[in-house]
Amino acid sequence: MTRVLVASLAFIVAPAFGQDKENPLSGDIAKAQGKWTAKAGPNMDIPIEMELTGTKAIIHATTPDGVDVEISGEFQLDEKATPKKLDFLKRKLNGEDFPDGEAIYKLEGDTLTICGGNPGAPRPTEFKANEEGQAMLIVFKRTKGPDKPAAAPDQAKVAIEGDLGKLQGDWKGMVGPQRNVPLTITFKDKAVSFKLVSPEGQEFVMEGAVKLDESANPKTIDWLDFKTPNGDDAPPNKGIYKFENDKWVVCNGGPNNPRPTEFKQGENGPPNIIEFERSKK
């Protein structure tokens, strides 16, 4: 049985398709990369595996009586010929030198068909096995990779579901006594940055984080870990918020002040209500 299997595999070897750094893989060699499986033997019941990686390949099989067989080597191909040709060179059988051989092949999608003879036999002219064993036909099928497991939940996406997810991106509002000072707030996950431009054109930027409780009534927001423009820790500021159509409305209690309980603007200061609209950019 071992001899029969060796004869079946003798024309399949490690490909060296002539690749080098100046001539990267292309054509049939590029298409043939990967793992292939087939059945060999008199009853075509012996599984064999072939892996092509770059210009290297290796064939493995195990006979029914438990003998491991490995054939490797190099080959050249001529895909302009009809039928396409394979010339097998420098072959080794389980590490021992093995004679060269000639074969033909065809590559059709995920099917690679090789027809070759025993060492010293002439190259076949058609894809047909014969009883004398001078031409043997093996049909390989590309091995499909295992189905990818279901992707684990993306923690970043999980973290920005709900209202925090709705807030991701840029929002613009107007602040100041005259409501004439543009304020842009940008959400990136829980990180928040404020950008304010004074009427004199001076730009101020503050960065921190946000904590939402959308189960509260009204919904609450806490501005955390902010720094003042001069680098000092900003005092805590607690507020409430709501969505109204395309607007996001926030009512902040102000630094160190209690959280508001209703959306009502203070007469001479906090609480302060700001209406934001999503930036069009």
WOHU-V515542 format. One record per residue. N is the residue number from 1. SS is DSSP state (2 for helix, 1 for strand, 0 for the rest). PSI is psi in whole degrees, -180 to 180 (none if undefined). OMEGA is omega in radians with two decimals (none if undefined). Layout:
N/SS/PSI/OMEGA, N/SS/PSI/OMEGA
This chain:
1/0/-39/3.12, 2/2/-42/-3.13, 3/2/-40/3.13, 4/2/-43/-3.14, 5/2/-42/3.11, 6/2/-42/3.12, 7/2/-37/3.13, 8/2/-32/-3.07, 9/2/-6/-2.94, 10/0/-25/-3.11, 11/0/12/3.11, 12/0/121/-3.07, 13/0/178/3.13, 14/0/123/-3.06, 15/0/139/3.03, 16/0/33/-3.08, 17/0/21/3.08, 18/0/25/-3.11, 19/0/139/2.91, 20/1/179/-3.05, 21/0/-32/3.14, 22/0/-17/-3.10, 23/1/81/-3.12, 24/0/165/-3.11, 25/0/140/3.08, 26/0/170/3.11, 27/2/-143/-3.05, 28/2/-34/3.14, 29/2/-40/3.12, 30/2/-39/-3.13, 31/2/-27/-3.04, 32/0/-5/-3.10, 33/0/143/3.07, 34/1/-161/-3.08, 35/1/142/-3.11, 36/1/150/3.08, 37/1/154/3.12, 38/1/178/3.05, 39/1/139/-3.12, 40/1/-177/-3.14, 41/0/168/-3.12, 42/0/-36/-3.13, 43/0/9/-3.14, 44/0/45/-3.10, 45/0/10/3.14, 46/1/114/-3.12, 47/1/138/3.06, 48/1/153/-3.13, 49/1/140/3.09, 50/1/132/3.11, 51/1/125/3.11, 52/1/119/-3.14, 53/1/109/-3.06, 54/0/-122/3.10, 55/0/12/-3.12, 56/1/153/3.05, 57/1/165/3.12, 58/1/143/-3.13, 59/1/132/3.09, 60/1/143/3.02, 61/1/157/3.08, 62/1/125/-3.12, 63/0/163/3.11, 64/0/-25/3.12, 65/0/14/2.97, 66/0/13/3.12, 67/0/126/3.10, 68/1/136/3.14, 69/1/133/3.09, 70/1/127/3.08, 71/1/132/3.12, 72/1/169/3.13, 73/1/-149/3.11, 74/1/158/2.97, 75/1/161/3.05, 76/1/149/3.09, 77/1/155/3.10, 78/1/96/-3.09, 79/0/0/3.04, 80/0/-17/-3.13, 81/0/161/3.08, 82/0/111/-0.14, 83/0/165/-3.12, 84/1/143/-3.02, 85/1/150/2.98, 86/1/130/3.04, 87/1/119/-3.07, 88/1/129/-3.03, 89/1/156/3.01, 90/1/41/-3.06, 91/1/152/3.05, 92/1/141/3.07, 93/1/112/-3.08, 94/0/41/3.07, 95/0/-9/-3.13, 96/1/147/3.12, 97/1/142/-3.08, 98/1/141/-3.04, 99/0/155/3.07, 100/0/169/3.13, 101/1/169/-3.13, 102/1/146/-3.12, 103/1/174/2.98, 104/1/160/-3.12, 105/1/164/2.95, 106/1/142/-3.09, 107/1/115/-3.09, 108/1/97/-3.13, 109/0/-118/-3.12, 110/0/20/3.11, 111/1/126/3.10, 112/1/114/-3.10, 113/1/128/-3.14, 114/1/132/3.08, 115/1/119/-3.10, 116/1/167/-3.10, 117/0/177/3.06, 118/0/163/3.09, 119/0/130/3.14, 120/0/-13/3.14, 121/0/150/3.13, 122/0/160/3.11, 123/0/132/3.08, 124/0/156/3.10, 125/0/-7/3.10, 126/0/161/-3.11, 127/0/82/-3.09, 128/0/129/3.08, 129/0/152/3.06, 130/0/163/-3.04, 131/0/-27/-3.11, 132/0/-10/-3.14, 133/0/7/3.12, 134/0/-18/3.05, 135/0/124/-3.14, 136/1/141/-3.05, 137/1/127/3.08, 138/1/131/-3.14, 139/1/115/3.12, 140/1/145/3.02, 141/1/138/3.13, 142/1/135/3.11, 143/0/122/3.09, 144/0/140/3.08, 145/0/156/3.12, 146/0/147/3.10, 147/0/135/3.14, 148/0/134/3.10, 149/0/155/3.12, 150/0/134/-3.09, 151/0/137/3.07, 152/0/149/3.13, 153/0/134/3.08, 154/0/110/-3.05, 155/2/-33/3.13, 156/2/-40/3.14, 157/2/-39/3.10, 158/2/-39/-3.07, 159/2/-23/-3.07, 160/0/25/3.01, 161/0/172/3.11, 162/2/-150/-3.08, 163/2/-35/3.12, 164/2/-36/3.07, 165/2/-40/3.12, 166/2/-29/-3.05, 167/2/-10/-3.07, 168/0/135/-3.13, 169/1/-159/-3.06, 170/1/139/3.06, 171/1/146/-3.12, 172/1/138/3.09, 173/1/173/3.12, 174/1/135/-3.11, 175/1/-179/-3.12, 176/0/164/-3.12, 177/0/-36/-3.11, 178/0/4/-3.10, 179/0/45/-3.09, 180/0/12/-3.14, 181/1/114/-3.11, 182/1/136/3.10, 183/1/128/3.07, 184/1/131/3.08, 185/1/132/-3.10, 186/1/128/3.10, 187/1/127/2.98, 188/1/97/-2.96, 189/0/-127/3.14, 190/0/-5/3.12, 191/1/141/-3.08, 192/1/142/3.01, 193/1/140/3.08, 194/1/138/3.05, 195/1/120/-3.09, 196/1/136/3.11, 197/1/118/-3.11, 198/0/163/3.09, 199/0/-24/3.12, 200/0/-1/3.12, 201/0/4/-3.14, 202/0/135/-3.08, 203/1/135/3.08, 204/1/138/3.13, 205/1/134/3.06, 206/1/143/-3.13, 207/1/147/3.13, 208/1/-145/-3.11, 209/1/170/-3.09, 210/1/148/3.06, 211/1/126/-3.11, 212/1/149/2.96, 213/1/94/-3.08, 214/0/-3/3.07, 215/0/-14/3.14, 216/0/164/3.12, 217/0/104/0.01, 218/0/163/3.13, 219/1/142/-3.05, 220/1/155/3.10, 221/1/138/3.09, 222/1/127/3.09, 223/1/119/-2.97, 224/1/150/2.95, 225/0/33/3.11, 226/0/154/3.05, 227/1/144/3.04, 228/0/165/3.13, 229/0/-26/3.12, 230/0/7/3.02, 231/0/-4/3.13, 232/0/156/3.05, 233/1/129/3.10, 234/0/143/3.12, 235/0/156/-3.14, 236/0/147/-3.14, 237/1/123/-3.08, 238/1/144/-3.12, 239/1/-175/3.04, 240/1/161/-3.11, 241/1/165/3.06, 242/1/160/3.05, 243/1/133/3.07, 244/1/105/-3.06, 245/0/-118/-3.12, 246/0/8/-3.09, 247/1/152/3.02, 248/1/119/-3.04, 249/1/129/-3.13, 250/1/137/3.03, 251/1/110/-3.09, 252/1/140/3.14, 253/1/-21/-3.11, 254/1/162/-3.10, 255/1/126/3.07, 256/0/11/3.14, 257/0/160/3.09, 258/0/159/3.08, 259/0/135/3.08, 260/0/155/3.10, 261/0/-8/3.12, 262/0/162/-3.14, 263/0/87/-3.10, 264/0/128/-3.14, 265/0/136/3.07, 266/0/154/-3.09, 267/0/-44/-3.08, 268/0/27/-3.12, 269/0/-152/-3.12, 270/0/157/-0.04, 271/0/151/3.14, 272/1/130/3.11, 273/1/131/3.07, 274/1/131/3.05, 275/1/124/-3.13, 276/1/145/2.99, 277/1/144/-3.12, 278/1/137/3.13, 279/0/141/-3.09, 280/0/-17/-3.08, 281/0/none/none
